[in-house]
Each structure stands twice: as C-alpha cells, then as structure tokens.
Amino acid sequence: MRKLYFYLRCIPKTLWFNLRYFPLKTALRFPVLVCHRTYFRDLRGKVTVPEGAKFGKIKLGFGEVQIADGKYSRFIWSLKKGGIVNFGRGNKIGTGSRLHISGELTIGDGVNFSGETTIVCQKSMRFGDRALVSWQTLFMDTDMHAVELETGTSINPDKEVTIGSDVWVCARSTVLKGSVISDNSIVSAAALVSGEFAKDAIIGGNPAKVIGSMAGKRFLH
C-alpha cells in the first residue's frame, strides 16, 4: 500500500516531465517516473531515453536510505538551456538527490544512485553500466568559480568526469573534475578523488590513491 501511495502521488509530476521532454509516443509510455517530492528548479535542456524504453524503468527521487528523512528530503531537477541528460536502461536516482546540469550527463544501463547524491555537470560527465553510487556523494566537473591570470586567461577550466562500468562509489565520497575511475573499481567511503585510476582499483583517502586491488574480484549489486 505504501508503494502504491507514492506511485499515485507521483502522477502529476511524472506527466509533466514526460510530456515536457519526449515526443508524444514516447511520453505516453511514461519511461520516467518522478517522485512527488521533486522540485523542478529548471526544466529546459534535452533528455534522452533508450529507444523503446518501457514504463517506469527510470525512477527519480524514490526510495529510502538510512540517513535521509524521506518526508522532507526533496529531489531537485535543474537542467539548464543547452544541457543534456542521457538516461540508460533501468536507472534509479534516489531520494533527496540533486542534479544541476548545464553540460552533458550520460548514465549507463543499470546505474543506481541510492540517495542524496549531488551532481554538478557544466561540461561532461559519464557513468558506465551498472555503476552503484551510495548516499551523500558529490560529483563535480567544475570548480564553480573561474581563476584567472592578470591577463584574463582562465587557469581552471572545466574537465570531464568519467566513471567506468561496474564501479562502486561509497558513501560521502567526492569526485572532482578531470577524474577517471575505470571499470571494476571501488571508491571507499569519504574518499576525495581527483585524478585518473586504472581498472580493478580500490581507491581511498584524501587525496585518494590506490589502496587495494579488485583484480579477480567483483562486488555484488
């Protein structure tokens, strides 16, 4: 009954989101379900879903995590003019998450953000298939404020962030601009990632470094 209650309450915002972003034939399949606790800060830009996307396979703002108050933890959608969000098959971006997108965000198949993740994308950010992202994580491809030489030349441009497939990003981690986390890797809790890491790495610390190996191992979703 509780699940039915939430799905009934999501109808108005789900209707608005799908009709806003998709052609009518796609919109009427309702590939994206949007929780009633969602705040639409900016509804511009472009959203894509896989061809033939089925009902409700992309969920925004649903679920519960141990550290979030589900009654008050709002999902924030802010997609600016010129921004693009490309969803994959079977995505969930959980309760209280915040998306601030003016660049291009690409999310692979089976990616799950458990809750209260913040994504700030001004250039480009990509999550590979089956990535698992825990609560209160932060991803940024920008410093938000430019730093310039006296000549006016910027010295801190935005840089793409790439998360590979089968990557587990643990709670309260921060992934900064220019970071590359390759396939089959784990980012440990509270890590501060800034740099490029090869596949099969366990990454941890501040600043993050390789602290172990996932070679011959895999984490269970």
C-alpha positions as CSV (number, residue, x, y, z in Angstrom):
1,M,0.0,0.0,0.0
2,R,2.8,2.4,0.8
3,K,4.4,1.9,-2.6
4,L,1.0,2.4,-4.3
5,Y,0.5,5.6,-2.4
6,F,3.8,7.0,-3.6
7,Y,3.1,6.0,-7.2
8,L,-0.3,7.6,-7.2
9,R,1.2,10.8,-5.8
10,C,3.8,10.9,-8.5
11,I,1.3,11.1,-11.3
12,P,1.2,15.0,-11.8
13,K,5.0,15.5,-11.9
14,T,5.5,12.3,-14.0
15,L,3.0,13.6,-16.5
16,W,4.6,17.0,-16.7
17,F,8.2,15.7,-17.0
18,N,7.5,13.1,-19.8
19,L,5.3,15.4,-21.8
20,R,7.9,18.2,-21.5
21,Y,10.9,16.2,-22.7
22,F,9.7,13.5,-25.0
23,P,7.7,13.1,-28.3
24,L,4.1,12.1,-27.5
25,K,4.5,8.5,-28.5
26,T,7.4,8.1,-26.1
27,A,5.9,10.3,-23.4
28,L,2.7,8.2,-23.2
29,R,4.8,5.1,-22.3
30,F,6.0,7.1,-19.2
31,P,9.6,5.8,-19.2
32,V,10.4,8.2,-16.3
33,L,8.6,8.2,-13.0
34,V,9.1,11.3,-10.9
35,C,8.5,11.3,-7.2
36,H,6.1,13.9,-5.8
37,R,8.9,15.2,-3.5
38,T,10.6,16.6,-6.6
39,Y,11.4,20.3,-7.1
40,F,11.7,21.4,-10.7
41,R,14.2,24.3,-10.5
42,D,14.8,24.4,-14.3
43,L,13.0,22.3,-16.9
44,R,14.9,23.3,-20.0
45,G,17.6,21.4,-22.0
46,K,17.1,17.9,-23.5
47,V,16.5,14.5,-22.1
48,T,17.0,11.2,-24.0
49,V,16.0,7.6,-23.1
50,P,16.8,4.4,-24.9
51,E,14.7,3.5,-27.9
52,G,11.7,1.5,-26.8
53,A,12.2,2.5,-23.2
54,K,9.4,0.8,-21.1
55,F,7.2,2.2,-18.4
56,G,8.8,3.3,-15.2
57,K,12.3,1.9,-15.9
58,I,13.8,5.3,-14.9
59,K,12.9,6.5,-11.4
60,L,13.8,9.9,-10.0
61,G,13.5,10.7,-6.3
62,F,12.2,7.4,-5.0
63,G,13.5,5.1,-2.3
64,E,14.8,5.3,1.2
65,V,18.3,5.4,2.7
66,Q,19.4,5.2,6.3
67,I,20.5,8.9,6.6
68,A,17.6,10.6,4.7
69,D,14.3,11.8,6.1
70,G,12.0,10.6,3.3
71,K,9.3,13.1,4.1
72,Y,11.5,16.2,3.7
73,S,14.4,15.1,1.5
74,R,13.5,16.6,-1.9
75,F,14.8,15.6,-5.3
76,I,16.0,18.6,-7.2
77,W,16.0,18.7,-11.0
78,S,17.8,21.6,-12.6
79,L,18.5,21.2,-16.3
80,K,19.7,24.4,-18.0
81,K,19.2,25.5,-21.5
82,G,21.7,23.6,-23.7
83,G,22.1,20.9,-21.0
84,I,21.6,17.2,-21.9
85,V,20.8,14.2,-19.8
86,N,21.1,10.8,-21.5
87,F,19.5,8.0,-19.4
88,G,20.2,4.3,-19.9
89,R,18.0,1.3,-19.3
90,G,17.0,0.7,-15.7
91,N,18.2,3.9,-13.9
92,K,17.4,5.0,-10.4
93,I,18.4,8.3,-8.9
94,G,17.2,8.1,-5.3
95,T,15.6,10.3,-2.7
96,G,17.0,13.7,-2.0
97,S,19.4,13.7,-4.9
98,R,20.2,17.0,-6.7
99,L,21.0,17.3,-10.4
100,H,22.4,20.7,-11.6
101,I,23.2,20.2,-15.3
102,S,24.3,22.7,-17.9
103,G,26.7,20.3,-19.8
104,E,26.0,16.7,-20.9
105,L,25.4,13.9,-18.3
106,T,25.3,10.3,-19.6
107,I,24.1,7.5,-17.4
108,G,24.6,3.9,-18.5
109,D,22.4,0.9,-18.1
110,G,21.5,-0.4,-14.6
111,V,23.1,2.6,-12.8
112,N,21.7,3.1,-9.2
113,F,22.2,6.2,-7.1
114,S,20.9,5.2,-3.7
115,G,20.1,8.7,-2.4
116,E,21.2,12.3,-1.6
117,T,23.8,12.4,-4.4
118,T,24.7,15.8,-5.9
119,I,25.8,16.1,-9.5
120,V,27.1,19.4,-10.8
121,C,27.8,19.0,-14.6
122,Q,28.8,22.0,-16.6
123,K,30.9,20.2,-19.2
124,S,30.6,16.4,-19.5
125,M,30.1,13.6,-17.0
126,R,29.6,9.9,-17.8
127,F,28.7,6.9,-15.7
128,G,29.2,3.4,-17.2
129,D,26.9,0.5,-16.9
130,R,25.9,-1.0,-13.6
131,A,27.6,1.7,-11.5
132,L,26.4,1.8,-7.9
133,V,26.6,5.1,-6.1
134,S,26.0,5.3,-2.4
135,W,24.4,8.2,-0.3
136,Q,25.7,11.8,0.2
137,T,28.2,11.6,-2.7
138,L,29.3,14.6,-4.8
139,F,30.4,14.7,-8.4
140,M,31.6,17.9,-10.0
141,D,33.3,18.6,-13.3
142,T,33.8,22.3,-12.5
143,D,35.3,24.5,-9.7
144,M,32.2,26.7,-10.0
145,H,34.3,29.8,-9.9
146,A,37.0,30.8,-12.5
147,V,40.5,31.6,-11.5
148,E,42.3,33.9,-14.0
149,L,45.8,35.3,-14.6
150,E,46.1,39.0,-14.7
151,T,46.0,38.7,-18.5
152,G,42.5,37.3,-18.2
153,T,43.4,33.8,-19.1
154,S,41.5,31.1,-17.2
155,I,43.7,28.5,-15.4
156,N,41.0,26.2,-14.1
157,P,38.7,25.2,-17.0
158,D,36.0,22.6,-16.5
159,K,37.1,19.0,-17.2
160,E,35.2,15.8,-18.0
161,V,34.5,13.2,-15.3
162,T,34.3,9.6,-16.3
163,I,33.1,6.7,-14.1
164,G,33.5,3.3,-15.7
165,S,31.3,0.2,-15.7
166,D,30.8,-1.9,-12.5
167,V,32.2,0.8,-10.3
168,W,31.0,1.2,-6.7
169,V,31.3,4.7,-5.2
170,C,30.8,4.5,-1.4
171,A,29.1,6.9,0.9
172,R,30.2,10.6,1.3
173,S,32.8,10.3,-1.5
174,T,33.7,13.4,-3.6
175,V,34.7,13.0,-7.2
176,L,36.2,16.2,-8.7
177,K,36.7,17.5,-12.3
178,G,39.1,15.6,-14.5
179,S,38.7,12.3,-12.6
180,V,38.7,9.0,-14.4
181,I,37.6,5.9,-12.4
182,S,38.0,2.9,-14.6
183,D,36.0,-0.4,-14.8
184,N,35.5,-2.8,-11.8
185,S,36.7,-0.4,-9.2
186,I,35.6,0.7,-5.7
187,V,35.9,4.2,-4.2
188,S,35.9,3.9,-0.5
189,A,33.8,5.9,1.9
190,A,34.7,9.6,2.3
191,A,37.4,9.5,-0.4
192,L,38.4,12.7,-2.3
193,V,39.1,11.7,-5.9
194,S,41.0,13.9,-8.2
195,G,43.0,12.1,-10.9
196,E,42.9,9.1,-13.2
197,F,42.8,5.5,-12.0
198,A,43.3,2.3,-13.9
199,K,40.7,-0.6,-13.8
200,D,40.4,-3.0,-10.9
201,A,41.4,-0.4,-8.3
202,I,40.3,0.1,-4.7
203,I,40.6,3.8,-4.2
204,G,40.6,5.6,-0.8
205,G,41.9,8.5,1.2
206,N,42.2,12.3,0.9
207,P,43.7,12.8,-1.6
208,A,42.6,9.4,-3.0
209,K,45.2,6.9,-4.0
210,V,45.1,3.2,-4.8
211,I,44.9,1.2,-1.6
212,G,44.0,-2.2,-2.9
213,S,43.1,-4.3,-6.0
214,M,39.9,-5.7,-7.4
215,A,41.7,-8.0,-9.9
216,G,39.9,-11.3,-10.0
217,K,37.0,-9.9,-7.8
218,R,33.7,-8.2,-8.3
219,F,31.2,-6.5,-6.0
220,L,27.6,-7.7,-5.8
221,H,24.9,-5.2,-6.7
